[in-house]
């Protein structure tokens, strides 16, 4: 009975990843895969049974075709995955010590000129949850989308206190904010408090090997990592956010959301791909 109720809850929820997408290219290893913050997040949620759409842009090259193929294989709705003449965004990558990812060069391609159309925004407003990021060119649309009742999940990555991205204004239009840092200290706790003061419901910082810390405006919550053999750290943050978001959809408390985020992330780092 409970399993059926959970399935019904999931099927009544629609989630959409909006913004940045790219292909990670490891030239030295002769490998690549379609990815992006919202893409990885969306794939994980879809595998958990949540209906997911992706709204972004790819080029007219082979990499764009591979992105479409990968998302279709996952049964993700790509009706609003736009195609523009030119190259799909690429991240040239390398691995240090065989497991730690390094970004060598970003080639923006068609992502550079991407922006939401009015039809895109109306489409997004039909969803309950939207994931986005700092580099998908949607920051100016957050207020309108959130005002329509869409819960905004946003990945601020390591740029959580970077004035270049006007994050103080952006925080006002986010429900669930996620940051990347390396340890629990007074700096990160004060930053979580500050971000929460803008009206964010839950602020979470993933801390690498030191686990994660969340703040809901009143209390701090902590969770460690799930120890595994690491193959590639790429996608660890996106998968954590997906697991956490799934917990929110299911109505779990914050510790349970953190635990599932850690479990989802642990599964990903044992693979080369981020999903």
N, C-alpha and C positions, 0 to 999 in steps of 0.2 A: 504493500500500500504506500509506504513512504517513498519507495523507489519510483512508483508511478507519479506521485505528487511532485517529486523532484524533476522528473522528465517533463511534466506539464509546465512547471515553472520556467524551465529552460526554454521550451518551445514558444512560450509567450513573450520571450525577451528577444530583441534584435540588437545586435552590436555592429558597429562600423568602425573600421580603421581608416582614418583620413590623413592625408599629407604625404610625408616622405616615403619614397620607395626607391630601391636601387638593386644592383647586383654586386655582391662581394666577389672580387676576382683575386685569386691566389695564383699569380703567374708562375711562381717557382714550383708550385705543386700541380700546375695544370688543372686547377679546379675552380669552380665558381658555383654560386647559388643565388636565386632571387631572395631578397630580404627587405628589410626596412622595419622601423620600430612597430608600426601598426600592422605590417604584414605578418611579422613573427607573432605578435599578440593575437591577431585574428586567427592564424592557423591553430594555435594552441586552444583557443576558445572553441573553434569549430570541432576540433577533435574531442572536446568535452561535451559536445552536443548542442552548443549555442549557435543559432543561425547568425552568420557573419557576412558582411559585405566589405569590400575594399574600394576606396575612392582615392585615386592618385593618377599618375600619368607615366606611361612608358613610351619609348621611341619606336621607330619603324625598323629597328635592327633585330638581330637574332635574340639578343638579350630580352627585348620586349616580348618576343614570342615565348621565350622560356618562362617569363614571369606569368604570362597568361596560362600557359600549360600547367605550371606548378599550382596556381590557385584553383584552376578548374579541377585538377586532380584531387584537391582537398574539398571540393564541392562548395567553394566560396563564391558568392555572387560577385561577378566582375562587370556588371552592367554599367557601372560608373567608373571603371578603370579606363581612363582616356588614353588615346594614342595620338602623339604629335610627331610631326616629321622631324627626324633627327635621332640622336643617340640616347639610349636609356641611361639614366644616372648610374655611374659606376664608382665603387670604392675599391681602390687598389690596396690589397692587403698582404700581410706577411705574419708569420708566427715567430715569436721569441721563445726559446727553450721548448719549442715544439707545441706549446699550448696557449701562450698568451698572445692575443691578437694585437696587431699594430696597423694603424691606418697610414698608408704611405702617401696616397694622393686621392683627392676627391675630384671626379669629373662630373660636373653637374648635369650636362646634357639637357634634355627637355624639362627636367625638374626645375631648372632655373627660372623659367617663365610661367610655371604652373600657378594657377589661382582658381578659387572656387567660382563657378558661375552661379547665377541666381537659381537655376534649376538644381544645381548641386546642393545648394543650401536648403532648398525646400525638401529635397530627398533626405538629407541628413536629419531634418526635423522629424522624420517618421520613425527614428530609432530611439531606443531608451538609453543606450550607452554609446559614446564616441571616444575613441582613443586618438590622440594626436601628439604632436611634438613641436619642437622649436623650428624645424627646418622644412616643414611642409607648406609654408606660405599660407597658413590659415589663422594666424594670430589675430588679425583684424576682424575676423568673423566669429570669434569665440563668444562675445557678449550676446550677439543675435541668436546664435545656436543654443546657448545655455538658457536664454530667456524663453525659448520655445519649449523648455522642459527636458532637454537632453542632458543627461549626466555626463560631464566631461572628465575623462581620465587622461592625464597629461604626463608625459615623460620629459622632465627637465634635464635629465642626464647629469653631467658634471657642471652644467652652466646655471645652477640654481641660484647663484648670487652674482651673475654677470650682468652688469648694467647695459651691455650692448643689446641684450634681448628684451629689455624693458619688462623683466619678469615680475616686478611689483604690480604692474597693471594687469599682466596676464593671470597672476594668482587669483585676482578678484573674480575671474571667469572660469574657475576650475573647481570641481567637486573633490577629486581624488588626485593629489599631486605626488609624483615619485621623483626622487633625486638619487644621484650616485655619489658616494663619498667613501672613505676608507676605514673609518673608526668612529666609535662613539666618544665625543668630547663635548666641551661646553659650546664650542662653535656650532656644531651641528644641532645640538639641542636648542640653542637659542634661535637658530635659523628655522627649525621646525615650528617653534612657538610663533615666530614672526609670520611665517607663511600661513599658519592656522588663523592668525588674527585677521586675515583678509576674507575669511569666510569659507576656506577650504575645509571640507568635512573631515578628511583624514590625510595626513601628510606622512609619507614613508620614505626613509632613506635606506637604500641597500648599501651594505658596507663590505662587499667582497667576502673575504674569508671570515670576517667578523659578524656575519649575519645581517640583520636588519633591525631598524628601530622605527616605530610608528607613534604618532601623536594625534589625539582626537580633540584637542582643545582643553582637555582636563588631565589626561594621564598619558604617560609614556608606556609603550609595550615593546618588548624585545624578543627576538627569536634568533637562534643560531642557524648554521648551515647544516645540511645533510651531507656527511662526509662520503665522497665518491672519488673514483679515479678520474681525473680531469683529462679530457682529450682536446677540447677547445673551449675557451671561456666566452666566445662570441655567443650572443643571445641569452646570456644568463639573466640580465636585467629585464629584457622583454618577456621572458618566460615567467619570471617572478611576478611581474605586473599582471600577466594573464592569469596566473593562479590566484593572485589576490583578488582580481576582478571577478573571477568565477565565484569566489567566496562571498563577495558583495552581492552578486546576483542571487546566490542561494540564501542570503540573509544570515550568514554566519557572523560571529563576533570577530573582533580584530585579531586576537591570537590565532583563531582557526584560519583566518585569511592569510596570515603571515606563514603559518605552518604549511599550508597548501602551496603558497608561493615558493617557499624554500624547497619543497618536494618537486615541484614542476621545474624549477631552475636546476636542481641536482640531476634530473634526468637529461636535461639538455647538454650540460657540460661534459657528459660522457660520450657525446657524439661530435662529429665534425660540423654538421649543419646545425643551425640554431632552432630546429624544430624536428 
